Amino acid sequence: KQWYQRRVVITAGGLFLDGAGWDRRNSRLIESPPKVLSAPLPVIRIFAENQVLAKDSKMYECPIYKKPRRTDLTFIATVVLRHGTADVEKWIMRGVALLCDIK
């Protein structure tokens, strides 16, 4: 018998980046413009992997929250986003996250 792995893909839109901006041309995190608290993220495709991947220094594990109040009750999941800086700690220290609602 051959077993085929089914891949579940979800398309997510309406997410906002809190603490960073998004470079549409290069599809990566960038510095947010002055006085801009949250930036819309383009529609993204989310899929699950059955394996543990090695951590890449050019990828930031970004949490997704339902509301701006970040608690374990509003946490949804984590997605991996590309960034252009040499150090992922920059985005971690800024607390960059994706929000479903900015109100």
N, C-alpha and C positions, 0 to 999 in steps of 0.2 A: 504494500500500500504506500501511496505517496501522501504525505501530509502537507497541506498548503497553509501557510500562515496568512491569516486575514489581517489586513491593516485597516484600522479604523482612523479615518481622517475627519477632523472637525474644522470648519471654517469659522473663525471668530472675528467679528468686526465690532466697532464701537468702543474699543479699549483706549485708554489714555495713559501716556507715560508721565509719571510723576517724578520730578527730579532730573530729567534729562530730555533731550530732543531726539528726533529721528531723522537721519539722512536718507531720504527716499532713493537717491541715485545709487548709493553704495549699500543700502539696506543694513544700517548699523546705528548704534547709539552715538550721539554727539552731545556736546555741551548745549544746554538749553539757552535760548536767547535771554537777554536781561528782562526781568519782570514778567516772564512767562512761567507760570507755575506748572501747567500740564499741557502736553502736546498730544494731539490725536495720533494714534498708531494706525497705519494702513491695515487692511484685512490680512490676517495671517492664517496659515494652515497649521493645525496642531495635530500631531500623531503620536501614538504611544510606541515605545520600544520595549521589547521583552528582554533586552540585555543591558548591562551596565556599561556605559561608554566611558572611556578615559576622559578626564577633565582636560579641556583645552583652555589655554591662557587667553585666547582671543574670544572666548564666549563667556557671557555673564548669565548666571542662573537667576532669572528675574521672577519674583513672586507676583501672583495675580490676587488682588483683593476685590471684594464686592464694593466696598465703600472706602472713603479716605481714612476712616478710623481703622487702623491696622491691628486687628486682634486675631487670635486663632479662630474665632467664630466667623470672621469675614474672609479668611484665607480660602482660596479655591485650589490653586495648583502653582507649579513653577514651570516657566518656559525658558528656553535657552535663546539668548539674543547675542548677535555679534557686536563687538565694540571695536573702535579703532585705536584705543590707547594701549600702551604697553602693559599697564597694570590694571587688573580687574578690581583691585582694592578700592580704586577711586570710586567706582559705581556702588560698591558695597557701603563705603563710608557715607556716601550721599543718600543712601536709602532709596535708590531707584526702584520703583515698583510699577506694575500695571494696575490700573483701576478700571472697574466696570462703570462706576458712577462717580462723578467729581463733585456732587452736591452733598 
